[in-house]
Amino acid sequence: MGRRKRSADEPLGILYIDKPAGPTSAEVCDFVRWVLRTRSVGHCGTLDPGATGLLVCCVGPATKLVSLLTDDDKTYRGRFVLGSSTTTADAAGEVTAQAELDDATWARAPEVLAGLLGTHELSPPAFSAVRIDGERAHAKARRGEQFEVPKRPMTVLSVADVELVARGEIAATLRVSKGSFIRSLAVELGARLGVPAHLGGLHRVASGACSLAHPRAISGFDVTPMSPRPDGKPRHRVRVAGVADDRDAQAQALREALNDPIDVLRIPVVDVPQGAQGDDLVRRVGHGQAISADHPVLRDHTPTGTLAVRAGSGLVLCRFEPADDGPVLRVERTLRPLAFDSPTSP
């Protein structure tokens, strides 16, 4: 079977979705996939079902950017509960330990939380999507298996807006590196204070350059529980709130919210002019050839780093690399082949 040919009107872009509590990140992607009639949808960092906030979804050819955007730092508003621990290290689990929170420990909590700044070797929660021997850890944990989750470096890049929500509950905004689990940091906070602790709530506000503050971020979803899956896992029906509950209307809402990948990546853009020089560059890019930084179309661009090349409906990401005769531009990712004559039919 040959590779599926993409149609000219297939959506291409990135969605900033304010995920509600309940659905999994995969269920939100399934909703986007169904509504936009495309098989190509991928998210750039999982949120647990009970967590809310920014889920970055790449649509269509933009799925080629998932690996780039997943590596971005993430910013969360977390609420930490001191005095009790749970099986899942968050509010969804069963309580495993409790302890009184004395005045001295409570008084130290803001300082200790702020002191999480830096890199720590911590174990991800047993109930997580980390793979152990080729299987998701949460699947092993649900079966009651005993296993160890290897520690990994988790870096807290900033701690801001520390707030005492109520006695035993403290909140803060944390910017963390890829692969960091806020639940693990909650457990570490408790360990440093000498009391059990867990994550009471989590809301992701930003991922790299992507933010819920963006004017096209989609907030407000209707979530309807459905009959469980055969394995007993919950299922949810997701729809954009305030929009007619039919596929076309929902699709229009998502299409209007799509962001240009170039805006998300924040990289320089080369708009290839039509003419002999532009045709030459488009031909070379199409053949995967290295292009000298002295090419007339590139001369106004600093020959370093990554840039986007656009021609017609085409979009290609390229990178300058050193060579014996000077820097050259090489293709990294082709989102759509460069072409001045945009196709008019699928």
Summary of the structure (lengths in Angstrom):
residues: 346
radius of gyration: 23.6
end to end distance: 19.6
largest distance: 76.8
contacts: 1062
relative contact order: 0.16
helix: 23%
strand: 36%
